[in-house]
């Protein structure tokens, strides 16, 4: 059985195919939490040149200085930078922690689109937790933690796909998409990282730092869903993925998706999808010719 939830960790990839290295490739990715002001990266002194970083804040706060201008990196804020570059990112003295996910890529395609995003939007991005680039990075982290990124072609495809997801999403930012409040982002990220555990909307409210009453109202106003609807959608989407791509039993999928037993999982799945997990799995099989 694969592990059911992500843990802090970093993953490095050193594939040697020159053609794919020139196109798009993954250098590293991870989920980290820093609590010391010793965490301090100067972009002018980096040795790993020719790389491109995307880093997204989950909770806490970091800061980045770019060309002498300081930017706070609260939950929902991301930065994209090139290595090398005139920037410095770090845990500021007034922050107890900085929790973030990150992805470092390289290749000519990545460079082209990174530069285009920085030109049109700038180096600081505001993305809700359900933004496609953030969700795709979560999928990459889960694949890496399960050792499913195993060859250069696969990793290059992931690098290219993330780059396209990010560029496409950034092309919509000029249309004034609403920004989620930071407490709602923290609650959403908590749900995404702990959906396989026995959590509830009360735990999401606690993660947000708000009272349950005010949290529920603001969450619905920001996301269009109640906290339980949001948590359920995460679990059902995970169950669909497992039904389609694995041979796990209904009991295993129930547990991996955050449900205590298969009977309850079956009821929730049918209510939300309209068919049982078994019929859904059958419907996803390729048609024979």
N, C-alpha and C positions, 0 to 999 in steps of 0.2 A: 504493500500500500504506500502511495506517495504521502509525503507530509502534508498536513491539512492547512497549515498557515505559514506565512513567511516569518523569518526571524532576521535580526540584523546580520549583515554579512556583505562581503564584496566578492566579485567574480571577475577574473581577468582572462582574456582570450588572446592567444598569440598564434593565429593561423598564418601560414606561409605562402598562400597563393597570391602571386604578385598582381594578377589581373583583378582579383576581388579586392585586394588592398587598395588599388587605385580607384575602384568604383565606390564602395562603401563597406565599412567593416566595423565590428565592435572591438573596442579596446578594453573597456571595463564597465561594470555597472554594479550598483549596490544600494543598500538601505542602511543608513547610519544615524547615530545619535552622538553628538559632541557636547560635552559638558565643561570643557576646559578652554580657556582663552589661548592655549598653545595651538589650538586649531587655527591656522593662519596660512593661506596660500597666496603667494605673490606671482602674478602671471608673467612678470618679466624674468623670473628666475627658474621657470619650469624647464626640466630636461626633456620631458616627453613632448617634443615639438610636433606640429602638424596634426594636433588633435582638436576636438570640438566637444565642449561640455554642455550638457543640459542638467540643471540641478533644481529640484522642486521641494519646497518646504512643506512638511507635513504638520509639524507642531513646533512650538518654541519660536525662536527668532535668530536670524543671522543678519549679517550686513555684507555689502560689497561696495567697494569704491572703484569707480570706472572713470578714468581720465580726470581724477580729482573730485568727482561728484559721488556722494554717499547715498546708497539706497538701502532701505530696510527690507529684509526678506522675511515677511510674516507668512503664516499658513496661506497657501494658494498662490504665493509668489514664486516665480522661477527665474533663473537667469540662464542666458546662453552666451558663452564666450569662446574665443579661439585661443589656442596655445601656440606661441606666446602672445601676450597682450598686456596693455597698460591697465591692469586691474588688480585688486586684492580682495579676497573674500575670507571671512573670519567669524568666530563667535565673539560678539561684543561683550564688554564687561557687565553691561546691565541685563544680560540674558542668561538664565540658568541652564538652558539647553537649546540645541538646534537639531531637530530631527528632519531628515530629508532623504529623498531617493535621487539617484543620479545615473547618468549614462554618458560615457565618453566614446565618441566615434572618430573615425578618420576616413579619408577618401575624397576624391575630387567632387563627387556628387554632393556629399555632406557639406564641403566647403562652399560650394556654389549656393546652396539653399540657406546655410547658416548666414552667409554674408547678405543674402537677399532679405532675410527676416530682420537682421540687425539694421539694415538700411530703411526698411519700411516701418517696423514696429519699435525697434530699439532692443537693447540687451535684456530688459526686464519685462517679463510676461506675467499676466494675471490669468490663471487657469483654474476653474472649479474642478473638484476631484473627479467629476464624471466626464471631463474633457477627454476626447479620444487619445491624445498623446499620453496623458497621465495613465489612463486605463491600459494602454498598450505597454507602457513601461512596467506596470504591475504584472502584466502577463509575461514579459521578458524576465522579470525577477523570479517569478514562480517557475518558469522553464529552467532558468539557471540553477535555482535551488534544487530542482529535481534532476539536474544533470541531463537536460534535454537539448542543450545547444552543443552539438557534438562535432560539427564539421564546418569548414570555411564557407561553403555555399549556403548552408542554412543560416549561419550568423550574418553573412552579407545580406541575405534577404531580409532578415530582421532589421538590420541597420538601415537599409533602404526604405522599408515600410515605415519605421519610426520617423525618418526624415520627411517622408511624404505626409504622414499624419500631422506632424508638427507644422509643416509649411501650409497645408490646407487649412488647419485650424487657425493659424495666425492670419490667413487671408480673410477670415471672418471677423477678426477682432475690431477692424475699422467700422464695423456695423454697430458697435456699441452694445455688445453682449453684456448682460447684467453680471455683476461680481457678487459672489456669495460672501456674506459676512464671515470673518475669521472663525468665530465659534462654530458656525455651521460647517465650515471646511474641516475643522478639527474633528467634529462628530462624524462627518462623512468618512474621513480617512480612518478613523477608529473602526467604523463598521467594515470598511474594505479590508483592513488588516486583521480583523478578529471575527469575521463572519462565521468561521468554522467552530468558534467557541460558543459557550452558553451565554450569549449576551442578549440584551434587550434594549428597548428605547431608553430605559432608565440609565443604562450604562453609557449610551450615546449622549444623554443629557449631562451626565457627570463629566464626560470627556470635553464637552463644550464649555463647562463652567457655569452653565445657566440653570435656573430652576426648571423642573420638568414642564410646568405650564408654559412659561415663556419660550422655552426651547421648542416645544411642539408647534406653537404658533409660528415662530420665526422659521423653523425648518420647512414647514408646509409653504409659507410665503416665498421662501427662497428657491426651493427645489420643485415645488408643485406636487410633492408627495408627503405623506405622513412619515414619521421615522420608521414605523413598522413596515410600511409599504416599501420604503427605500431598502431596508435590511432584507426584506423578503425578495426583492428584485435581484439583489446581489446574490443571494443564495440560490435562487431559481436559475439564474444565468450560469452560475458555476455548475449546478446539477446538469443543465443542458449540455455544457461543454464536456462533462465527464461521461454522460450517456452517449454522446456522439463519438468521442475519441478514445474511450477505454472500455474494457470488459468487466469493470468492477460490478459487484452485486449491488442490488438496491440498498441493502443495509450499509455497505461501505460508502456508497454515494450519499446516503442520508447523513452519515456521520461527517464526511468530508465537507458537506454543504451546510453543516450547522444544526442538523436535526437529530434528536435523540434516538429515533427508531424509524424503520422503513414505513410503518403504518401511517404515522403522522406525516412523514415526508410525502407519501403517496397522495394523501388528502390535500395537502397544501399545493403540491405540483398540479394536480388535476384542476383545482379551483382556479389557479392562475394561468395555466396553459390550455386547459380545456380537454386534455387527454391524459392518460396515465403515463408514468415514466416508461413503462414497458412499450406502450404504443408509440411514444415519442422516439424511443431508440429504434424501433422497427421502421419508423417513417424516415429516419436519417440514413438508412442503409442505401448504398448505391443500387440503382435498378439494374437488374441483370439484362444482358442483351442476347 
